[in-house]
Amino acid sequence: MELSQLIHDVKDSLTPHRFHHVEGVVQASIDLAKQYGVNAEQAEIAAWLHDIAREWSWEKLRVASQTIEVPPGFATIPTLLHGPIGAHIGKTHYGIDDELILDAVRYHTTGRPDMTALDMVLFVADAIEPGRDYAGVDQIRQAARRSLEWAVRLSIDNTIRFLVDAGKPLFPLTVLTRNDLIMRSE
């Protein structure tokens, strides 16, 4: 895989604002990977890839999702599709065959039970990169200094509160992820 080509293609596929976000996620992923003994190269590749399809139209996401294997339920909330589609692009266009990287990209918005350390690095980096500014982000950043699991849990709790307050649907896999993290800590 040619990282420079991936970076070029990500830049071409996103608005400058979203690309700046991706750059922040890359740096946060590398920092968290080093802090927690996770392979920094895997974290960097996953971070560059994670939002490659984020700004696709709903129609383009829908069409693409019909031609690939998408985990159950993702198609019910269109904004979630960019994760599985990004993983598919990584595999088919860039020859990434590392399932740890592909799964981190696939589940970076939802989490999943039994998250790997790489899954958690990307999930947390996406939530706390320097450009993020939302209620609760500083608490998640502080938690990330102490525990990836705790930072994931706080991020999920924050997201669930936001979605409930907004009257939006909850994705069952995210709820299962939260429950898994609670069970791990008991």
Buried (B, 14 or more C-beta within 10 A) or exposed (E): BEEEEBBEBBBEBBEEEBBBBBBBBBBBBBBBBEEBEBBBEBBBBBBBBBBBBBBBEEEEBEEBBEEBEBBEEBBEBBEBBBBBBBBBBBBEBBEBEBEBBBBBBBBBBBBBEEBBBBBBBBBBBBBBBEEBEEEBBEBBBEBBEEBBBBBBBBBBBBBBEEBEEEEEEEBEBBBBBBEBBEEEEE
